[in-house]
């Protein structure tokens, strides 16, 4: 029974992680950890100890990874905790940019496609860089929020590379 539940959770996790990358959802998933606990009644699986997740151009490392699922197949949220937890998503299509982030806690909310980096958060997409106590990234709207309005504390650091060229970028 646990093997079936694990399969459902992995399939659901694939769908969430690769929602913006149709081809990536067909890639195999590789997860390594020191231990795994599945609570079928609550729809929770917890990977602990040197967790490594890979699928296509996506990777995640953490000390602990928890996947919350409804009805065994539909992922609600994923929480990665580490010192720090890190993720990387390589661009899959022409014109897209690689993105990466790290924080003490990374939460992915499937319902709205939001990634919340909490605790010494850093997020980079292409040449743009955001850092603060908390950074939120809305993957559907391609929006980044950080600072006092989000976390209520701390300052935000942002670096945006100027566009290169002879001014034609602004046309």
FILUMTI-711078 format. One record per atom (N, C-alpha, C): residue number from 1; residue in one letter; x, y, z; atom name. Coordinates in pm, whole numbers. Layout:
FILUMTI-711078
+-----+---------+--------+--------+--------+-------+
! num ! residuo !      X !      Y !      Z ! atomo !
+-----+---------+--------+--------+--------+-------+
! NUM !       A !      X !      Y !      Z !    CA !
...
+-----+---------+--------+--------+--------+-------+
***
This chain:
FILUMTI-711078
+-----+---------+--------+--------+--------+-------+
! num ! residuo !      X !      Y !      Z ! atomo !
+-----+---------+--------+--------+--------+-------+
!   1 !       X !     82 !   -120 !      0 !     N !
!   1 !       X !      0 !      0 !      0 !    CA !
!   1 !       X !     86 !    126 !      0 !     C !
!   2 !       X !    195 !    127 !     80 !     N !
!   2 !       X !    281 !    244 !     84 !    CA !
!   2 !       X !    343 !    273 !    -51 !     C !
!   3 !       X !    378 !    169 !   -126 !     N !
!   3 !       X !    436 !    188 !   -258 !    CA !
!   3 !       X !    339 !    256 !   -352 !     C !
!   4 !       X !    210 !    221 !   -344 !     N !
!   4 !       X !    108 !    283 !   -428 !    CA !
!   4 !       X !     93 !    431 !   -391 !     C !
!   5 !       X !     88 !    460 !   -262 !     N !
!   5 !       X !     75 !    599 !   -218 !    CA !
!   5 !       X !    195 !    680 !   -262 !     C !
!   6 !       X !    314 !    623 !   -248 !     N !
!   6 !       X !    435 !    692 !   -290 !    CA !
!   6 !       X !    429 !    722 !   -438 !     C !
!   7 !       X !    384 !    627 !   -518 !     N !
!   7 !       X !    372 !    650 !   -661 !    CA !
!   7 !       X !    276 !    764 !   -690 !     C !
!   8 !       X !    159 !    766 !   -623 !     N !
!   8 !       X !     64 !    876 !   -641 !    CA !
!   8 !       X !    127 !   1010 !   -606 !     C !
!   9 !       X !    198 !   1015 !   -494 !     N !
!   9 !       X !    261 !   1140 !   -452 !    CA !
!   9 !       X !    367 !   1185 !   -551 !     C !
!  10 !       X !    446 !   1093 !   -601 !     N !
!  10 !       X !    548 !   1129 !   -698 !    CA !
!  10 !       X !    487 !   1180 !   -827 !     C !
!  11 !       X !    379 !   1115 !   -874 !     N !
!  11 !       X !    313 !   1161 !   -994 !    CA !
!  11 !       X !    253 !   1300 !   -974 !     C !
!  12 !       X !    194 !   1324 !   -859 !     N !
!  12 !       X !    137 !   1455 !   -830 !    CA !
!  12 !       X !    247 !   1559 !   -820 !     C !
!  13 !       X !    358 !   1523 !   -756 !     N !
!  13 !       X !    470 !   1616 !   -742 !    CA !
!  13 !       X !    526 !   1653 !   -878 !     C !
!  14 !       X !    532 !   1555 !   -968 !     N !
!  14 !       X !    579 !   1581 !  -1104 !    CA !
!  14 !       X !    492 !   1685 !  -1171 !     C !
!  15 !       X !    361 !   1671 !  -1159 !     N !
!  15 !       X !    269 !   1763 !  -1221 !    CA !
!  15 !       X !    288 !   1904 !  -1168 !     C !
!  16 !       X !    305 !   1920 !  -1037 !     N !
!  16 !       X !    322 !   2052 !   -978 !    CA !
!  16 !       X !    455 !   2114 !  -1018 !     C !
!  17 !       X !    563 !   2038 !  -1000 !     N !
!  17 !       X !    697 !   2092 !  -1024 !    CA !
!  17 !       X !    714 !   2137 !  -1168 !     C !
!  18 !       X !    657 !   2062 !  -1262 !     N !
!  18 !       X !    678 !   2089 !  -1403 !    CA !
!  18 !       X !    555 !   2150 !  -1469 !     C !
!  19 !       X !    472 !   2219 !  -1394 !     N !
!  19 !       X !    347 !   2273 !  -1448 !    CA !
!  19 !       X !    370 !   2364 !  -1568 !     C !
!  20 !       X !    476 !   2443 !  -1565 !     N !
!  20 !       X !    505 !   2535 !  -1675 !    CA !
!  20 !       X !    586 !   2468 !  -1785 !     C !
!  21 !       X !    629 !   2345 !  -1766 !     N !
!  21 !       X !    716 !   2276 !  -1861 !    CA !
!  21 !       X !    653 !   2144 !  -1903 !     C !
!  22 !       X !    567 !   2144 !  -2007 !     N !
!  22 !       X !    498 !   2022 !  -2045 !    CA !
!  22 !       X !    590 !   1903 !  -2071 !     C !
!  23 !       X !    702 !   1922 !  -2139 !     N !
!  23 !       X !    794 !   1813 !  -2168 !    CA !
!  23 !       X !    859 !   1758 !  -2043 !     C !
!  24 !       X !    881 !   1843 !  -1945 !     N !
!  24 !       X !    949 !   1800 !  -1824 !    CA !
!  24 !       X !    865 !   1703 !  -1742 !     C !
!  25 !       X !    733 !   1714 !  -1750 !     N !
!  25 !       X !    646 !   1624 !  -1674 !    CA !
!  25 !       X !    666 !   1478 !  -1716 !     C !
!  26 !       X !    720 !   1455 !  -1835 !     N !
!  26 !       X !    745 !   1319 !  -1883 !    CA !
!  26 !       X !    881 !   1266 !  -1840 !     C !
!  27 !       X !    964 !   1350 !  -1782 !     N !
!  27 !       X !   1097 !   1310 !  -1736 !    CA !
!  27 !       X !   1085 !   1225 !  -1609 !     C !
!  28 !       X !   1177 !   1130 !  -1591 !     N !
!  28 !       X !   1175 !   1052 !  -1466 !    CA !
!  28 !       X !   1213 !   1138 !  -1347 !     C !
!  29 !       X !   1163 !   1099 !  -1230 !     N !
!  29 !       X !   1192 !   1169 !  -1105 !    CA !
!  29 !       X !   1294 !   1086 !  -1027 !     C !
!  30 !       X !   1391 !   1155 !   -970 !     N !
!  30 !       X !   1489 !   1090 !   -884 !    CA !
!  30 !       X !   1488 !   1161 !   -749 !     C !
!  31 !       X !   1459 !   1089 !   -642 !     N !
!  31 !       X !   1463 !   1145 !   -507 !    CA !
!  31 !       X !   1549 !   1056 !   -422 !     C !
!  32 !       X !   1641 !   1117 !   -351 !     N !
!  32 !       X !   1726 !   1044 !   -256 !    CA !
!  32 !       X !   1714 !   1112 !   -122 !     C !
!  33 !       X !   1708 !   1033 !    -15 !     N !
!  33 !       X !   1707 !   1088 !    121 !    CA !
!  33 !       X !   1751 !    977 !    216 !     C !
!  34 !       X !   1783 !   1016 !    337 !     N !
!  34 !       X !   1823 !    917 !    437 !    CA !
!  34 !       X !   1704 !    836 !    487 !     C !
!  35 !       X !   1584 !    901 !    489 !     N !
!  35 !       X !   1464 !    829 !    535 !    CA !
!  35 !       X !   1339 !    886 !    470 !     C !
!  36 !       X !   1233 !    808 !    475 !     N !
!  36 !       X !   1104 !    847 !    420 !    CA !
!  36 !       X !    995 !    797 !    513 !     C !
!  37 !       X !    902 !    885 !    548 !     N !
!  37 !       X !    785 !    847 !    627 !    CA !
!  37 !       X !    661 !    891 !    550 !     C !
!  38 !       X !    566 !    798 !    532 !     N !
!  38 !       X !    442 !    828 !    463 !    CA !
!  38 !       X !    327 !    808 !    560 !     C !
!  39 !       X !    242 !    910 !    574 !     N !
!  39 !       X !    120 !    899 !    654 !    CA !
!  39 !       X !      5 !    903 !    556 !     C !
!  40 !       X !    -41 !    787 !    514 !     N !
!  40 !       X !   -146 !    774 !    414 !    CA !
!  40 !       X !   -275 !    842 !    457 !     C !
!  41 !       X !   -310 !    833 !    585 !     N !
!  41 !       X !   -435 !    890 !    634 !    CA !
!  41 !       X !   -437 !   1043 !    624 !     C !
!  42 !       X !   -320 !   1106 !    632 !     N !
!  42 !       X !   -312 !   1253 !    624 !    CA !
!  42 !       X !   -265 !   1302 !    487 !     C !
!  43 !       X !   -220 !   1212 !    401 !     N !
!  43 !       X !   -170 !   1252 !    270 !    CA !
!  43 !       X !    -39 !   1328 !    279 !     C !
!  44 !       X !     48 !   1285 !    371 !     N !
!  44 !       X !    175 !   1355 !    394 !    CA !
!  44 !       X !    290 !   1257 !    378 !     C !
!  45 !       X !    391 !   1299 !    302 !     N !
!  45 !       X !    514 !   1220 !    296 !    CA !
!  45 !       X !    630 !   1312 !    332 !     C !
!  46 !       X !    721 !   1260 !    415 !     N !
!  46 !       X !    833 !   1339 !    465 !    CA !
!  46 !       X !    963 !   1268 !    432 !     C !
!  47 !       X !   1048 !   1337 !    356 !     N !
!  47 !       X !   1181 !   1288 !    323 !    CA !
!  47 !       X !   1278 !   1362 !    414 !     C !
!  48 !       X !   1367 !   1290 !    482 !     N !
!  48 !       X !   1461 !   1353 !    577 !    CA !
!  48 !       X !   1603 !   1313 !    547 !     C !
!  49 !       X !   1694 !   1408 !    570 !     N !
!  49 !       X !   1836 !   1381 !    562 !    CA !
!  49 !       X !   1893 !   1387 !    422 !     C !
!  50 !       X !   1963 !   1495 !    392 !     N !
!  50 !       X !   2034 !   1509 !    264 !    CA !
!  50 !       X !   1943 !   1476 !    146 !     C !
!  51 !       X !   1830 !   1546 !    137 !     N !
!  51 !       X !   1731 !   1520 !     33 !    CA !
!  51 !       X !   1777 !   1582 !    -99 !     C !
!  52 !       X !   1774 !   1502 !   -204 !     N !
!  52 !       X !   1806 !   1548 !   -339 !    CA !
!  52 !       X !   1692 !   1507 !   -431 !     C !
!  53 !       X !   1636 !   1604 !   -502 !     N !
!  53 !       X !   1528 !   1582 !   -596 !    CA !
!  53 !       X !   1575 !   1630 !   -733 !     C !
!  54 !       X !   1553 !   1549 !   -837 !     N !
!  54 !       X !   1586 !   1589 !   -974 !    CA !
!  54 !       X !   1476 !   1541 !  -1067 !     C !
!  55 !       X !   1440 !   1629 !  -1160 !     N !
!  55 !       X !   1351 !   1591 !  -1269 !    CA !
!  55 !       X !   1379 !   1685 !  -1385 !     C !
!  56 !       X !   1429 !   1632 !  -1494 !     N !
!  56 !       X !   1461 !   1717 !  -1608 !    CA !
!  56 !       X !   1554 !   1828 !  -1566 !     C !
!  57 !       X !   1517 !   1952 !  -1592 !     N !
!  57 !       X !   1598 !   2067 !  -1558 !    CA !
!  57 !       X !   1572 !   2123 !  -1419 !     C !
!  58 !       X !   1495 !   2052 !  -1338 !     N !
!  58 !       X !   1462 !   2099 !  -1203 !    CA !
!  58 !       X !   1539 !   2019 !  -1099 !     C !
!  59 !       X !   1590 !   2089 !   -999 !     N !
!  59 !       X !   1655 !   2020 !   -888 !    CA !
!  59 !       X !   1626 !   2093 !   -758 !     C !
!  60 !       X !   1628 !   2018 !   -650 !     N !
!  60 !       X !   1600 !   2072 !   -517 !    CA !
!  60 !       X !   1686 !   1995 !   -417 !     C !
!  61 !       X !   1749 !   2067 !   -325 !     N !
!  61 !       X !   1821 !   2003 !   -216 !    CA !
!  61 !       X !   1770 !   2062 !    -86 !     C !
!  62 !       X !   1759 !   1977 !     16 !     N !
!  62 !       X !   1708 !   2023 !    146 !    CA !
!  62 !       X !   1747 !   1922 !    253 !     C !
!  63 !       X !   1733 !   1965 !    377 !     N !
!  63 !       X !   1751 !   1873 !    489 !    CA !
!  63 !       X !   1624 !   1789 !    508 !     C !
!  64 !       X !   1508 !   1852 !    476 !     N !
!  64 !       X !   1379 !   1784 !    489 !    CA !
!  64 !       X !   1285 !   1835 !    382 !     C !
!  65 !       X !   1210 !   1745 !    321 !     N !
!  65 !       X !   1112 !   1779 !    219 !    CA !
!  65 !       X !    980 !   1714 !    257 !     C !
!  66 !       X !    875 !   1796 !    269 !     N !
!  66 !       X !    743 !   1744 !    305 !    CA !
!  66 !       X !    645 !   1775 !    192 !     C !
!  67 !       X !    572 !   1673 !    149 !     N !
!  67 !       X !    472 !   1688 !     44 !    CA !
!  67 !       X !    335 !   1662 !    104 !     C !
!  68 !       X !    244 !   1760 !     90 !     N !
!  68 !       X !    107 !   1749 !    138 !    CA !
!  68 !       X !     16 !   1729 !     17 !     C !
!  69 !       X !    -62 !   1620 !     20 !     N !
!  69 !       X !   -148 !   1590 !    -94 !    CA !
!  69 !       X !   -291 !   1564 !    -48 !     C !
!  70 !       X !   -386 !   1607 !   -131 !     N !
!  70 !       X !   -528 !   1575 !   -108 !    CA !
!  70 !       X !   -563 !   1455 !   -194 !     C !
!  71 !       X !   -642 !   1370 !   -141 !     N !
!  71 !       X !   -693 !   1254 !   -216 !    CA !
!  71 !       X !   -582 !   1177 !   -285 !     C !
!  72 !       X !   -464 !   1174 !   -223 !     N !
!  72 !       X !   -349 !   1094 !   -266 !    CA !
!  72 !       X !   -286 !   1137 !   -398 !     C !
!  73 !       X !   -350 !   1222 !   -475 !     N !
!  73 !       X !   -296 !   1255 !   -606 !    CA !
!  73 !       X !   -276 !   1404 !   -627 !     C !
!  74 !       X !   -350 !   1486 !   -559 !     N !
!  74 !       X !   -346 !   1630 !   -583 !    CA !
!  74 !       X !   -261 !   1699 !   -476 !     C !
!  75 !       X !   -146 !   1751 !   -516 !     N !
!  75 !       X !    -56 !   1815 !   -421 !    CA !
!  75 !       X !   -109 !   1951 !   -380 !     C !
!  76 !       X !   -116 !   1975 !   -250 !     N !
!  76 !       X !   -154 !   2106 !   -197 !    CA !
!  76 !       X !    -34 !   2196 !   -184 !     C !
!  77 !       X !     69 !   2144 !   -117 !     N !
!  77 !       X !    189 !   2224 !    -98 !    CA !
!  77 !       X !    308 !   2134 !    -73 !     C !
!  78 !       X !    424 !   2193 !    -95 !     N !
!  78 !       X !    551 !   2126 !    -74 !    CA !
!  78 !       X !    637 !   2220 !      9 !     C !
!  79 !       X !    697 !   2169 !    115 !     N !
!  79 !       X !    782 !   2250 !    201 !    CA !
!  79 !       X !    920 !   2186 !    210 !     C !
!  80 !       X !   1021 !   2265 !    178 !     N !
!  80 !       X !   1160 !   2221 !    189 !    CA !
!  80 !       X !   1228 !   2306 !    296 !     C !
!  81 !       X !   1299 !   2240 !    387 !     N !
!  81 !       X !   1368 !   2309 !    496 !    CA !
!  81 !       X !   1514 !   2269 !    490 !     C !
!  82 !       X !   1603 !   2367 !    511 !     N !
!  82 !       X !   1745 !   2336 !    506 !    CA !
!  82 !       X !   1831 !   2449 !    557 !     C !
!  83 !       X !   1959 !   2429 !    546 !     N !
!  83 !       X !   2056 !   2527 !    593 !    CA !
!  83 !       X !   2151 !   2569 !    482 !     C !
!  84 !       X !   2106 !   2625 !    374 !     N !
!  84 !       X !   1966 !   2649 !    334 !    CA !
!  84 !       X !   1913 !   2536 !    244 !     C !
!  85 !       X !   1782 !   2543 !    216 !     N !
!  85 !       X !   1721 !   2461 !    111 !    CA !
!  85 !       X !   1744 !   2537 !    -20 !     C !
!  86 !       X !   1769 !   2464 !   -128 !     N !
!  86 !       X !   1799 !   2530 !   -256 !    CA !
!  86 !       X !   1721 !   2464 !   -369 !     C !
!  87 !       X !   1681 !   2547 !   -469 !     N !
!  87 !       X !   1621 !   2491 !   -589 !    CA !
!  87 !       X !   1681 !   2559 !   -711 !     C !
!  88 !       X !   1672 !   2490 !   -823 !     N !
!  88 !       X !   1717 !   2544 !   -950 !    CA !
!  88 !       X !   1624 !   2492 !  -1058 !     C !
!  89 !       X !   1582 !   2581 !  -1147 !     N !
!  89 !       X !   1498 !   2544 !  -1260 !    CA !
!  89 !       X !   1565 !   2599 !  -1385 !     C !
!  90 !       X !   1614 !   2510 !  -1471 !     N !
!  90 !       X !   1676 !   2553 !  -1595 !    CA !
!  90 !       X !   1567 !   2589 !  -1696 !     C !
!  91 !       X !   1593 !   2692 !  -1775 !     N !
!  91 !       X !   1497 !   2734 !  -1877 !    CA !
!  91 !       X !   1474 !   2619 !  -1975 !     C !
!  92 !       X !   1349 !   2595 !  -2009 !     N !
!  92 !       X !   1314 !   2486 !  -2098 !    CA !
!  92 !       X !   1277 !   2534 !  -2238 !     C !
!  93 !       X !   1243 !   2662 !  -2249 !     N !
!  93 !       X !   1199 !   2716 !  -2378 !    CA !
!  93 !       X !   1284 !   2836 !  -2416 !     C !
!  94 !       X !   1288 !   2863 !  -2545 !     N !
!  94 !       X !   1359 !   2981 !  -2596 !    CA !
!  94 !       X !   1298 !   3107 !  -2535 !     C !
!  95 !       X !   1382 !   3197 !  -2491 !     N !
!  95 !       X !   1335 !   3323 !  -2434 !    CA !
!  95 !       X !   1312 !   3319 !  -2283 !     C !
!  96 !       X !   1308 !   3201 !  -2224 !     N !
!  96 !       X !   1293 !   3191 !  -2079 !    CA !
!  96 !       X !   1430 !   3200 !  -2013 !     C !
!  97 !       X !   1430 !   3226 !  -1883 !     N !
!  97 !       X !   1554 !   3237 !  -1809 !    CA !
!  97 !       X !   1560 !   3133 !  -1699 !     C !
!  98 !       X !   1681 !   3089 !  -1667 !     N !
!  98 !       X !   1700 !   3000 !  -1553 !    CA !
!  98 !       X !   1657 !   3074 !  -1426 !     C !
!  99 !       X !   1609 !   3001 !  -1327 !     N !
!  99 !       X !   1578 !   3062 !  -1198 !    CA !
!  99 !       X !   1632 !   2971 !  -1088 !     C !
! 100 !       X !   1666 !   3033 !   -977 !     N !
! 100 !       X !   1715 !   2957 !   -863 !    CA !
! 100 !       X !   1682 !   3034 !   -736 !     C !
! 101 !       X !   1686 !   2963 !   -625 !     N !
! 101 !       X !   1659 !   3029 !   -498 !    CA !
! 101 !       X !   1709 !   2945 !   -383 !     C !
! 102 !       X !   1721 !   3013 !   -270 !     N !
! 102 !       X !   1758 !   2943 !   -148 !    CA !
! 102 !       X !   1702 !   3019 !    -30 !     C !
! 103 !       X !   1673 !   2946 !     76 !     N !
! 103 !       X !   1622 !   3003 !    200 !    CA !
! 103 !       X !   1623 !   2893 !    305 !     C !
! 104 !       X !   1600 !   2932 !    429 !     N !
! 104 !       X !   1589 !   2832 !    534 !    CA !
! 104 !       X !   1465 !   2746 !    514 !     C !
! 105 !       X !   1361 !   2807 !    453 !     N !
! 105 !       X !   1236 !   2736 !    427 !    CA !
! 105 !       X !   1182 !   2780 !    292 !     C !
! 106 !       X !   1150 !   2684 !    207 !     N !
! 106 !       X !   1091 !   2712 !     76 !    CA !
! 106 !       X !    957 !   2640 !     71 !     C !
! 107 !       X !    853 !   2715 !     42 !     N !
! 107 !       X !    719 !   2656 !     33 !    CA !
! 107 !       X !    663 !   2681 !   -105 !     C !
! 108 !       X !    611 !   2575 !   -165 !     N !
! 108 !       X !    543 !   2585 !   -294 !    CA !
! 108 !       X !    395 !   2558 !   -271 !     C !
! 109 !       X !    310 !   2654 !   -308 !     N !
! 109 !       X !    165 !   2639 !   -295 !    CA !
! 109 !       X !    106 !   2612 !   -432 !     C !
! 110 !       X !     57 !   2494 !   -450 !     N !
! 110 !       X !      9 !   2450 !   -581 !    CA !
! 110 !       X !   -113 !   2528 !   -630 !     C !
! 111 !       X !   -202 !   2567 !   -541 !     N !
! 111 !       X !   -327 !   2632 !   -581 !    CA !
! 111 !       X !   -302 !   2760 !   -660 !     C !
! 112 !       X !   -203 !   2838 !   -619 !     N !
! 112 !       X !   -178 !   2964 !   -687 !    CA !
! 112 !       X !    -38 !   2973 !   -749 !     C !
! 113 !       X !     37 !   2863 !   -747 !     N !
! 113 !       X !    168 !   2862 !   -810 !    CA !
! 113 !       X !    270 !   2953 !   -744 !     C !
! 114 !       X !    254 !   2977 !   -615 !     N !
! 114 !       X !    344 !   3067 !   -543 !    CA !
! 114 !       X !    457 !   2991 !   -476 !     C !
! 115 !       X !    577 !   3048 !   -486 !     N !
! 115 !       X !    694 !   2997 !   -415 !    CA !
! 115 !       X !    730 !   3101 !   -310 !     C !
! 116 !       X !    737 !   3060 !   -184 !     N !
! 116 !       X !    768 !   3150 !    -73 !    CA !
! 116 !       X !    901 !   3108 !    -14 !     C !
! 117 !       X !    998 !   3197 !    -19 !     N !
! 117 !       X !   1130 !   3172 !     38 !    CA !
! 117 !       X !   1138 !   3251 !    167 !     C !
! 118 !       X !   1158 !   3183 !    278 !     N !
! 118 !       X !   1152 !   3244 !    410 !    CA !
! 118 !       X !   1281 !   3219 !    487 !     C !
! 119 !       X !   1341 !   3325 !    541 !     N !
! 119 !       X !   1462 !   3312 !    620 !    CA !
! 119 !       X !   1587 !   3320 !    535 !     C !
! 120 !       X !   1653 !   3435 !    536 !     N !
! 120 !       X !   1773 !   3456 !    452 !    CA !
! 120 !       X !   1745 !   3416 !    308 !     C !
! 121 !       X !   1638 !   3470 !    252 !     N !
! 121 !       X !   1591 !   3432 !    120 !    CA !
! 121 !       X !   1669 !   3500 !      8 !     C !
! 122 !       X !   1694 !   3423 !    -96 !     N !
! 122 !       X !   1758 !   3474 !   -216 !    CA !
! 122 !       X !   1688 !   3410 !   -335 !     C !
! 123 !       X !   1656 !   3492 !   -434 !     N !
! 123 !       X !   1591 !   3443 !   -556 !    CA !
! 123 !       X !   1657 !   3510 !   -675 !     C !
! 124 !       X !   1690 !   3432 !   -777 !     N !
! 124 !       X !   1753 !   3487 !   -897 !    CA !
! 124 !       X !   1683 !   3431 !  -1018 !     C !
! 125 !       X !   1654 !   3522 !  -1112 !     N !
! 125 !       X !   1598 !   3481 !  -1240 !    CA !
! 125 !       X !   1676 !   3555 !  -1347 !     C !
! 126 !       X !   1748 !   3480 !  -1428 !     N !
! 126 !       X !   1837 !   3543 !  -1525 !    CA !
! 126 !       X !   1943 !   3623 !  -1451 !     C !
! 127 !       X !   1957 !   3749 !  -1487 !     N !
! 127 !       X !   2053 !   3836 !  -1422 !    CA !
! 127 !       X !   1993 !   3917 !  -1307 !     C !
! 128 !       X !   1863 !   3904 !  -1282 !     N !
! 128 !       X !   1798 !   3978 !  -1174 !    CA !
! 128 !       X !   1806 !   3898 !  -1044 !     C !
! 129 !       X !   1832 !   3969 !   -936 !     N !
! 129 !       X !   1860 !   3905 !   -807 !    CA !
! 129 !       X !   1781 !   3977 !   -698 !     C !
! 130 !       X !   1716 !   3901 !   -610 !     N !
! 130 !       X !   1638 !   3956 !   -500 !    CA !
! 130 !       X !   1682 !   3885 !   -372 !     C !
! 131 !       X !   1697 !   3961 !   -264 !     N !
! 131 !       X !   1735 !   3901 !   -136 !    CA !
! 131 !       X !   1665 !   3975 !    -23 !     C !
! 132 !       X !   1631 !   3906 !     82 !     N !
! 132 !       X !   1566 !   3965 !    198 !    CA !
! 132 !       X !   1528 !   3856 !    296 !     C !
! 133 !       X !   1459 !   3895 !    401 !     N !
! 133 !       X !   1417 !   3795 !    498 !    CA !
! 133 !       X !   1309 !   3704 !    439 !     C !
! 134 !       X !   1233 !   3757 !    342 !     N !
! 134 !       X !   1128 !   3679 !    277 !    CA !
! 134 !       X !   1110 !   3729 !    134 !     C !
! 135 !       X !   1102 !   3635 !     41 !     N !
! 135 !       X !   1079 !   3669 !    -99 !    CA !
! 135 !       X !    969 !   3575 !   -149 !     C !
! 136 !       X !    869 !   3631 !   -216 !     N !
! 136 !       X !    762 !   3551 !   -274 !    CA !
! 136 !       X !    768 !   3564 !   -425 !     C !
! 137 !       X !    751 !   3451 !   -494 !     N !
! 137 !       X !    750 !   3449 !   -640 !    CA !
! 137 !       X !    622 !   3382 !   -687 !     C !
! 138 !       X !    544 !   3456 !   -764 !     N !
! 138 !       X !    421 !   3403 !   -822 !    CA !
! 138 !       X !    456 !   3352 !   -961 !     C !
! 139 !       X !    466 !   3222 !   -977 !     N !
! 139 !       X !    510 !   3164 !  -1104 !    CA !
! 139 !       X !    408 !   3182 !  -1216 !     C !
! 140 !       X !    281 !   3196 !  -1183 !     N !
! 140 !       X !    178 !   3216 !  -1285 !    CA !
! 140 !       X !    180 !   3358 !  -1339 !     C !
! 141 !       X !    192 !   3455 !  -1249 !     N !
! 141 !       X !    191 !   3596 !  -1290 !    CA !
! 141 !       X !    331 !   3650 !  -1316 !     C !
! 142 !       X !    434 !   3570 !  -1286 !     N !
! 142 !       X !    575 !   3610 !  -1301 !    CA !
! 142 !       X !    602 !   3737 !  -1220 !     C !
! 143 !       X !    558 !   3736 !  -1094 !     N !
! 143 !       X !    569 !   3850 !  -1004 !    CA !
! 143 !       X !    657 !   3816 !   -885 !     C !
! 144 !       X !    744 !   3909 !   -845 !     N !
! 144 !       X !    827 !   3890 !   -726 !    CA !
! 144 !       X !    787 !   3996 !   -624 !     C !
! 145 !       X !    768 !   3955 !   -498 !     N !
! 145 !       X !    740 !   4047 !   -387 !    CA !
! 145 !       X !    840 !   4021 !   -277 !     C !
! 146 !       X !    889 !   4128 !   -218 !     N !
! 146 !       X !    983 !   4113 !   -108 !    CA !
! 146 !       X !    976 !   4237 !    -20 !     C !
! 147 !       X !   1019 !   4225 !    105 !     N !
! 147 !       X !   1031 !   4341 !    191 !    CA !
! 147 !       X !    930 !   4348 !    302 !     C !
! 148 !       X !    916 !   4469 !    357 !     N !
! 148 !       X !    832 !   4490 !    474 !    CA !
! 148 !       X !    685 !   4457 !    448 !     C !
! 149 !       X !    637 !   4485 !    328 !     N !
! 149 !       X !    497 !   4453 !    297 !    CA !
! 149 !       X !    471 !   4303 !    298 !     C !
! 150 !       X !    575 !   4226 !    273 !     N !
! 150 !       X !    560 !   4081 !    268 !    CA !
! 150 !       X !    589 !   4020 !    404 !     C !
! 151 !       X !    705 !   4050 !    458 !     N !
! 151 !       X !    750 !   3981 !    579 !    CA !
! 151 !       X !    736 !   4065 !    705 !     C !
! 152 !       X !    721 !   4197 !    690 !     N !
! 152 !       X !    707 !   4282 !    807 !    CA !
! 152 !       X !    838 !   4317 !    874 !     C !
! 153 !       X !    950 !   4279 !    814 !     N !
! 153 !       X !   1078 !   4308 !    875 !    CA !
! 153 !       X !   1189 !   4307 !    771 !     C !
! 154 !       X !   1299 !   4370 !    804 !     N !
! 154 !       X !   1419 !   4363 !    721 !    CA !
! 154 !       X !   1413 !   4449 !    596 !     C !
! 155 !       X !   1527 !   4459 !    532 !     N !
! 155 !       X !   1540 !   4533 !    408 !    CA !
! 155 !       X !   1554 !   4435 !    293 !     C !
! 156 !       X !   1533 !   4487 !    175 !     N !
! 156 !       X !   1541 !   4406 !     54 !    CA !
! 156 !       X !   1659 !   4454 !    -29 !     C !
! 157 !       X !   1730 !   4360 !    -89 !     N !
! 157 !       X !   1838 !   4393 !   -181 !    CA !
! 157 !       X !   1797 !   4341 !   -318 !     C !
! 158 !       X !   1812 !   4427 !   -418 !     N !
! 158 !       X !   1776 !   4391 !   -555 !    CA !
! 158 !       X !   1888 !   4432 !   -648 !     C !
! 159 !       X !   1921 !   4346 !   -742 !     N !
! 159 !       X !   2015 !   4381 !   -846 !    CA !
! 159 !       X !   1951 !   4345 !   -979 !     C !
! 160 !       X !   1939 !   4444 !  -1066 !     N !
! 160 !       X !   1884 !   4422 !  -1199 !    CA !
! 160 !       X !   1989 !   4467 !  -1298 !     C !
! 161 !       X !   2028 !   4377 !  -1384 !     N !
! 161 !       X !   2129 !   4409 !  -1484 !    CA !
! 161 !       X !   2069 !   4500 !  -1591 !     C !
! 162 !       X !   2144 !   4601 !  -1634 !     N !
! 162 !       X !   2094 !   4686 !  -1742 !    CA !
! 162 !       X !   2088 !   4606 !  -1872 !     C !
! 163 !       X !   1997 !   4647 !  -1958 !     N !
! 163 !       X !   1988 !   4581 !  -2088 !    CA !
! 163 !       X !   2106 !   4625 !  -2172 !     C !
! 164 !       X !   2156 !   4533 !  -2249 !     N !
! 164 !       X !   2268 !   4566 !  -2337 !    CA !
! 164 !       X !   2214 !   4607 !  -2473 !     C !
! 165 !       X !   2299 !   4667 !  -2549 !     N !
! 165 !       X !   2259 !   4704 !  -2685 !    CA !
! 165 !       X !   2264 !   4853 !  -2705 !     C !
! 166 !       X !   2208 !   4896 !  -2814 !     N !
! 166 !       X !   2215 !   5037 !  -2851 !    CA !
! 166 !       X !   2083 !   5110 !  -2832 !     C !
! 167 !       X !   2004 !   5065 !  -2736 !     N !
! 167 !       X !   1878 !   5132 !  -2708 !    CA !
! 167 !       X !   1760 !   5070 !  -2779 !     C !
! 168 !       X !   1783 !   4973 !  -2864 !     N !
! 168 !       X !   1673 !   4911 !  -2938 !    CA !
! 168 !       X !   1586 !   4825 !  -2848 !     C !
! 169 !       X !   1639 !   4788 !  -2729 !     N !
! 169 !       X !   1561 !   4707 !  -2635 !    CA !
! 169 !       X !   1437 !   4781 !  -2587 !     C !
! 170 !       X !   1445 !   4914 !  -2583 !     N !
! 170 !       X !   1335 !   4994 !  -2529 !    CA !
! 170 !       X !   1224 !   5013 !  -2631 !     C !
! 171 !       X !   1246 !   4977 !  -2757 !     N !
! 171 !       X !   1143 !   4999 !  -2860 !    CA !
! 171 !       X !   1031 !   4902 !  -2847 !     C !
+-----+---------+--------+--------+--------+-------+
***
